[in-house]
Amino acid sequence: MRPSERLDYSPISERPRRTLPDGKKVAVWVIVNIEEWRDDEPMPRTVLTPPAGGVPTPDVPNWCWHEYGNRVGFWRLLKVLDAHGIPVVLAVNGSAVATYPAISKAALERGWEFMGHGYGQKNMQKVPDEREDIHRTTEAIRAVTGKDPRGWLGPGLTETWETPEILVENGYEYVCDWVLDDEPVELRTETTPLTSIPYTQECNDVAMMLIQHHPAREYLQRATDQYNQLAEDAEDSARVMALVVHPYIMAAPHRLTYFDQALAHIRNDERSVFMTGEQILDWHRATTQMPAMVGSTD
């Protein structure tokens, strides 16, 4: 099924009014991405270009750049999140659950939601067996949390033509790869509809710091500006906003203060409520008449 066949065009201005609990206007969810980069494969991203060109293996400087995030950066980030006392979603590679057990333990102790993020940090179009990759990720998360993950984020937001169907087969109820709305929407599959919960490519440290090469303060500027606009939009109907961070990027010593300040700005606005992905999903289902969207667009 083509992406354009999975949902109909729906202008947000013509939808029923959405209302969050306690009169809140914007549901904000924070996603921390924990990944394992294999040292015997090309790095998913690089901070240093190899001086002689090519794709070296092992790529020691770039592997270490990422590994710093899980060894040091995560724990710096954790202090900020603890200070704000907000719910968090851990988007985690299935392999990383066991490779970084202290991170898994810290997330469990705080009641964070675990979200599937591929078994390894690799384009889903390039994994040898997508169905097995998703299944292994599900099993790895279940082994440490005692329950199946409900949400999925593809590595780099990548999918194949069949990803939504395979996710439904494995019990997933929502996906974040479809960054096309400020409200949850339903995606057609060959069987059960899959909910798309608003994620972000804009308030995402990968986009800002690694692709667009902005200074660290851009995170604060963009997050506060986006929140302010969504809160204004939400006078008509509730909105959802995502904030995305990676420990190897936003938890670098010179960047973290801007994430901290962004959280403070949003927390201090009485129109906001911090939620997890599954909390947003449950709110969406409780307040929406779910459509019958199986198979075709007819």
Salt bridges, closest charged atoms under 4 A:
ASP8 OD2 - ARG188 NH2 2.79
GLU35 OE2 - HIS117 NE2 3.30
GLU35 OE2 - HIS246 NE2 3.67
ASP40 OD2 - ARG38 NH2 2.64
GLU41 OE2 - ARG38 NE 3.40
GLU41 OE2 - LYS122 NZ 3.45
ASP82 OD1 - ARG110 NE 2.82
GLU109 OE2 - LYS105 NZ 2.41
GLU109 OE1 - ARG110 NH1 3.91
GLU139 OE2 - ARG142 NH1 2.36
ASP148 OD1 - ARG142 NE 2.43
GLU165 OE1 - ARG6 NH2 2.81
GLU169 OE1 - ARG131 NE 2.90
GLU173 OE2 - ARG150 NE 2.86
GLU173 OE1 - ARG285 NH1 2.51
ASP181 OD2 - ARG15 NH2 2.69
GLU183 OE1 - ARG15 NH1 3.07
GLU186 OE2 - HIS284 NE2 2.71
GLU202 OE1 - ARG222 NH1 3.17
ASP205 OD1 - HIS246 ND1 2.65
GLU218 OE2 - ARG222 NH2 3.05
ASP260 OD1 - HIS84 NE2 2.60
ASP269 OD2 - ARG271 NH2 2.70
GLU278 OE2 - LYS147 NZ 3.79
GLU278 OE1 - ARG150 NH1 3.77
ASP282 OD1 - ARG150 NH2 2.82
